[in-house]
Amino acid sequence: EEFDRFFVGKQGIAPFMTITYQAKELAKELIPEVIHVDGTARIQTVSEGDNVLYYRLLQALKQLTGCGVVLNTSFNLSNEPIVETPRDAVGSFFASGLDALFLGNYLIEK
């Protein structure tokens, strides 16, 4: 739903972050963390039908901040493999500088 606001091109379904799109100036101003140095971003589209919890999180974020976009990246610390289990996620979370972790229906905060 935020695609046209932040990116250029024909919006498609991109559930696996395999497509890059050119970022508009507004994206570069409001969400620079998701923009590559060449001005593109590898986006993931989310629909309510595909992932209701994630969709609702994005909607709540949009109500709170005016921007329903989050930075989605692999979850691992330096010199560690990518998190594969909830136990891995909690361990990495407490060893990191992150403030909060969403794990399924749960929000864990330090």
trRosetta pair geometry for C-beta under 8 A, 3 or more apart (Angstrom, degrees):
i j d omega theta_ij theta_ji phi_ij phi_ji
1 68 6.7 8 74 76 109 146
2 5 5.0 -63 -167 43 64 120
2 6 5.7 23 148 3 94 117
2 62 7.6 -155 -68 -99 121 125
2 67 7.4 73 -130 -161 146 61
2 68 5.2 -168 -48 67 131 95
2 69 5.6 -129 102 -58 163 98
3 6 6.8 -95 -155 49 22 86
3 7 5.4 -56 -168 47 66 111
3 11 4.3 86 128 -108 159 125
3 21 7.9 -4 -155 105 93 176
3 43 7.5 120 -110 142 89 165
3 45 7.2 -7 -66 -101 122 107
4 7 7.4 -71 -93 58 17 68
4 11 6.8 -65 -54 -44 79 131
5 24 7.6 -131 141 44 38 143
5 26 6.6 -85 161 96 75 146
5 27 8.0 125 118 -62 72 88
6 23 6.5 -35 164 -145 81 78
6 24 5.7 -156 -169 34 30 104
6 26 6.1 -112 -107 90 60 102
6 27 3.9 92 -162 -76 92 110
6 30 7.7 -101 -107 62 109 119
6 31 6.9 -2 -136 37 139 129
6 69 6.8 50 -34 -64 166 152
7 11 7.7 113 83 -90 116 86
7 21 4.1 39 -170 124 130 136
7 22 6.7 130 -161 75 74 49
7 23 6.0 -52 -104 -108 69 45
7 24 6.3 -133 -81 -12 15 90
7 27 6.6 51 -64 -47 62 153
7 41 6.9 -107 -95 49 117 113
7 43 6.7 -72 -57 -33 158 151
8 21 6.5 170 58 173 55 95
8 22 4.3 -25 51 76 113 106
8 23 7.5 -14 5 54 90 2
8 24 6.0 127 -43 -65 88 82
9 21 5.0 -131 28 -138 137 103
9 22 6.5 127 -32 29 108 88
11 45 7.6 108 -175 -91 97 140
12 19 6.8 29 64 48 120 175
12 45 7.6 -149 100 -12 49 149
13 45 5.6 -120 -145 67 48 141
13 47 7.8 -31 -126 -27 105 122
14 17 6.8 83 153 -81 101 26
14 18 6.5 -151 -156 46 91 71
14 19 4.6 -104 -116 36 130 116
14 43 5.7 79 89 91 142 82
14 44 6.1 -131 113 -124 89 33
14 45 4.8 101 49 0 72 99
15 44 6.3 43 -156 -162 29 85
15 45 6.1 -64 -72 65 55 77
15 46 7.4 101 -120 -89 78 49
15 50 6.3 -129 -114 -174 134 161
16 44 7.0 146 11 -118 3 96
17 42 5.0 66 -175 142 87 103
17 43 6.8 -150 -117 101 69 18
17 44 4.6 -37 -63 -67 85 96
17 72 7.0 -144 -72 95 138 121
18 42 7.4 40 -73 -164 4 107
19 42 7.0 147 78 -145 33 69
19 43 7.0 -36 81 50 84 79
20 36 7.5 -24 -143 8 129 139
20 40 4.3 38 171 162 117 131
20 41 6.6 162 -149 79 76 26
20 42 4.9 -46 -88 -85 78 68
20 43 7.7 118 -126 3 36 74
21 40 6.3 156 77 -154 28 85
21 41 6.2 -24 59 59 79 77
21 43 5.9 -15 19 3 116 121
22 39 6.1 11 -149 126 76 101
22 40 5.7 -54 -95 -99 42 76
23 27 4.0 -119 -167 83 104 136
23 28 5.6 122 124 -51 126 82
23 34 8.0 147 -97 99 137 90
23 35 4.9 -41 -17 -116 167 113
23 39 5.5 -138 41 176 96 66
23 40 6.4 173 -14 -120 87 21
23 41 5.3 76 -66 -12 109 107
24 27 5.2 104 56 3 68 100
24 28 7.4 -131 102 -2 41 89
25 28 5.4 -55 -151 36 39 114
25 29 6.3 34 152 -17 69 107
26 29 5.7 -60 -150 39 32 109
26 30 5.8 2 165 4 71 116
27 30 6.4 -66 -128 51 25 91
27 31 5.5 -46 -162 54 67 99
27 32 8.0 129 141 -78 61 43
27 34 7.3 -80 -180 74 105 107
27 35 6.1 129 131 -70 103 120
27 41 7.0 -110 163 -15 144 141
28 32 5.8 43 -169 -97 48 82
28 35 5.6 22 -102 -42 67 173
28 39 7.3 -28 -80 -133 122 80
29 32 7.2 8 -119 -52 5 95
30 67 5.9 -177 160 -97 129 145
31 34 5.0 -5 146 23 108 112
31 35 7.1 123 106 -26 75 96
31 67 6.6 171 -58 -179 112 143
31 69 5.3 -30 -94 96 159 139
31 71 7.8 176 -170 -63 103 88
32 35 5.5 -63 -152 30 47 115
33 71 5.2 -55 118 -77 120 139
34 41 5.0 37 140 -134 92 131
34 43 7.9 57 167 -93 128 77
34 69 6.8 -90 -8 156 160 124
34 71 5.3 -152 -76 -102 92 83
35 39 6.5 -13 -177 -139 111 32
35 40 7.3 144 -156 75 69 21
35 41 5.3 -64 -102 -67 52 102
36 39 7.0 -43 75 29 77 19
36 40 5.0 -10 42 65 118 73
36 41 6.4 177 -5 -85 85 45
36 42 7.6 62 -38 -14 122 84
44 72 5.6 -38 22 56 136 154
46 50 6.5 -138 -158 72 56 119
46 51 5.7 -65 -155 56 100 115
46 54 5.3 -111 -155 116 144 116
46 55 5.4 -169 139 -82 108 74
46 58 6.2 144 74 -12 139 152
47 50 4.6 86 58 7 88 103
47 51 7.5 106 65 29 51 70
47 55 6.6 -13 140 -90 21 132
48 51 7.9 -107 -146 67 20 44
48 52 5.6 41 -171 -108 68 67
48 55 4.3 175 -95 141 58 169
48 56 7.7 76 -122 -48 90 72
49 52 7.7 30 -97 -65 12 81
50 55 7.7 123 60 -47 77 120
51 54 4.1 8 128 32 122 115
51 55 5.9 147 90 -22 70 90
52 55 5.6 -58 -142 39 28 115
52 56 6.2 27 160 -18 65 107
53 56 5.9 -57 -148 37 28 108
53 57 6.5 32 152 -22 63 105
53 104 7.6 -37 172 -170 173 43
53 105 7.0 -109 -123 -88 140 63
54 57 5.5 -50 -150 32 34 116
54 58 6.6 34 152 -17 65 103
55 58 5.8 -56 -153 36 31 110
55 59 6.5 31 150 -18 65 106
56 59 5.5 -51 -145 37 36 114
56 60 6.3 36 155 -19 67 104
57 60 5.9 -56 -148 37 29 109
57 61 6.3 31 152 -20 64 107
57 70 7.8 -12 126 -26 113 146
57 102 6.9 18 -113 -122 150 168
58 61 5.6 -53 -145 37 31 114
58 62 6.4 35 154 -22 64 104
58 68 4.5 70 169 -175 88 98
58 69 7.6 41 -144 -74 103 24
58 70 6.9 -115 -100 -8 85 106
59 62 5.6 -53 -150 33 31 113
59 63 6.6 32 151 -19 63 103
59 68 6.4 11 -89 -123 30 130
60 63 5.7 -52 -151 34 35 112
60 64 6.4 27 153 -14 66 108
61 64 5.8 -60 -146 41 31 107
61 65 5.8 -19 172 23 70 114
61 67 7.1 -53 138 89 97 60
61 68 5.6 124 83 -122 97 55
61 69 7.9 -135 115 36 134 28
61 70 6.7 -50 -172 -58 179 101
62 65 6.8 -75 -124 57 20 78
62 66 6.7 12 -167 -160 58 9
62 67 6.3 -131 -114 88 64 14
62 68 3.2 -17 -65 -63 113 98
74 82 5.0 -72 -174 -119 115 115
74 83 8.0 161 174 24 73 83
75 82 6.6 89 64 -160 57 75
75 83 4.3 -31 97 19 105 126
75 89 6.5 21 128 -117 146 83
75 92 6.4 126 156 103 95 152
76 80 4.9 -159 -175 90 97 93
76 81 6.2 -118 -127 119 141 25
76 82 4.6 -94 -44 -103 129 43
76 83 5.8 -166 -75 -22 72 73
76 92 6.5 -93 -127 -128 37 150
77 80 4.6 46 61 22 79 130
77 92 5.5 -169 -22 -144 103 97
77 95 6.1 -59 -50 105 159 117
77 96 6.0 -149 -86 -82 111 97
80 92 6.9 179 108 -103 157 111
81 84 7.4 -11 121 -21 114 108
83 88 4.2 164 -145 121 76 116
83 89 4.8 84 -174 -77 143 67
83 92 5.5 -99 -78 10 118 149
84 88 5.5 72 41 15 59 158
85 88 4.6 105 52 3 74 101
85 89 7.1 -134 98 -6 43 86
86 89 5.4 -53 -147 34 35 115
86 90 6.4 32 157 -17 68 103
86 103 5.8 92 -135 -169 97 129
86 104 7.7 -20 -100 -13 124 113
87 90 6.1 -54 -147 37 30 107
87 91 6.3 29 155 -17 63 110
88 91 5.9 -62 -150 40 28 111
88 92 6.1 21 159 -13 66 111
89 92 6.1 -60 -146 41 26 106
89 93 6.1 32 155 -26 63 110
89 101 6.5 147 158 -176 103 139
89 103 5.8 146 111 -103 145 118
90 93 5.5 -52 -145 33 29 117
90 94 6.5 20 162 -11 64 106
90 101 7.3 170 -101 94 53 160
90 103 7.2 -4 -65 -68 86 160
90 108 7.0 -9 -117 89 88 177
91 94 6.4 -63 -150 39 26 101
91 95 6.3 12 157 -8 64 115
92 95 5.7 -67 -144 46 31 106
92 96 5.9 29 158 -27 68 116
93 96 5.9 -66 -145 33 24 110
93 98 5.7 -74 -146 65 71 128
93 101 4.3 -41 -117 -49 144 148
93 108 6.6 64 142 95 160 129
94 110 7.5 141 -116 -94 65 109
98 101 6.3 75 122 -61 138 87
98 110 7.6 136 99 -13 63 123
99 109 6.5 -3 155 -146 73 83
99 110 6.0 -112 -149 33 46 103
100 107 6.2 -12 -170 -173 113 92
100 108 6.7 153 -158 82 59 51
100 109 4.7 -20 -103 -99 87 78
100 110 7.5 -125 -70 6 47 75
101 107 7.5 154 80 -158 45 47
101 108 4.6 -13 60 60 95 103
101 109 7.9 -174 22 -73 64 38
102 106 7.2 157 -156 87 49 50
102 107 5.7 -23 -100 -101 69 69
102 108 7.9 -177 -81 20 21 74
103 106 5.0 -18 67 67 85 101
103 108 6.2 18 8 -5 114 115
